[in-house]
């Protein structure tokens, strides 16, 4: 059985998708960008502030489903440039305790132009 998770304090989906789906004990969270849920716009700051915004959005989605960052086992991250990795990584790490999830991080500047739809 699946349950749609809709956190009030996270950005509402603008396309036909759910913020997250809970299937049995598993939670599948949709990708997030640095949208401020109060203003409905991407925060126009640097990568550190954008990372915090994304992680805060994910945090409220996790909480709405009864989870926390300590329950996360895998994440996938897309950065507009791998030059941002160090700053991103230092903020990302603050959201996890002793055990970090498995992670794939991709710099989309390395992807073919036809696959790149969004750049910050």
N, C-alpha and C positions, 0 to 999 in steps of 0.2 A: 504494500500500500504506500502511496506517495502523498506527501503533504506539501503544499506550497507555503513557503516562508516569505512573509512580506513585513519587513521592519519599517516602522513609521519614521525613524530617524536616519534612514539611508535613502539615497536617491531613488526615486521611483523609476522603474524601467520605462524607456522611451520607445522601445521596440517590442515585438511579441516574445518576451522571455520573462522568466521569474527571477527574483533576486537569488533565491535558493530553493532547492527541493530536498526534502527529507524523505529518504527511502529506507525503511526499517531503522537501523542505527547509523546509517550513512547520511552525510550532508554534502550536497553538491552546490557550491556557491558560484554564481555567474561572475565573469570578469568585471572588474571595477576600474573606473578611471577617477581622477581627482575632482569629482563633482561635489560641491558643497550642497547638501540636501536642503538647506534653508533658502539658498539663492537659486538653485537649479543651474548653476554655471560651474565650469571648470575653474579651479582656483588658479589665478594668474601669478604664480610664484615660481620659485625654483623647485628642483627635484626633491629637496628635503621636505618642504611644505606639502608638495603633491603626494609624496609617499605617506606622510602622516595622515592626510585626508583620506587616501585610499584605505589605509589600515584602520582608521576610525570607522569608515563605512563598513568594512568587513567585520569589525568588532561588533557593531550593533546588529548585523545580520546573524552572526554566530550566536549572540545573546538571545535574539528573538527565537532561535531554534533550541535554546538550552545548552549551547556549547560555548567554548572559549578558545583562545589561541592555543592553549595546552592540548586541545583535542585535534588540532590540524596535523595531518600526516604528509601532505604534499601540496606544493604551490607551484604555479607557473607565472613567471614575470616577464613582461615585455617592456623594454626600455627603448626610447627613441634613439639612444646612442649608448654604447657600452662605456663611453667616457663618463657617464653618470653613475656607473655601478658603485663606486666607493661611497659616494654620498647617499645613494639609495640604500645600500647595504647597512650603513650605520644606523639609519632610522628604522629599517625593517627589523633589525636584530633586537631592538628595544621592546618589541611586542611578544617576544618568546622568552620562556624561562630556560632551564638547563638544556632541554632537548629541542633542537630545531627540526622543522619538517624537511623531508626531501624536497629539492627545489630544482627547477630548470629556469634559467634566466637567458633571455634572447634579446639581442640588440637588433631592432627591426631595420636599422640602416644596412644590415647585412643581408636582408631578404630581397628578393626580386621586387622591383617597383610594382608589378601587377598585384602582389600580395599585400602591399602596404596601403592601408586605408586610412590610418589615423597617425598623425605625428603631433607630438606636443610641442 
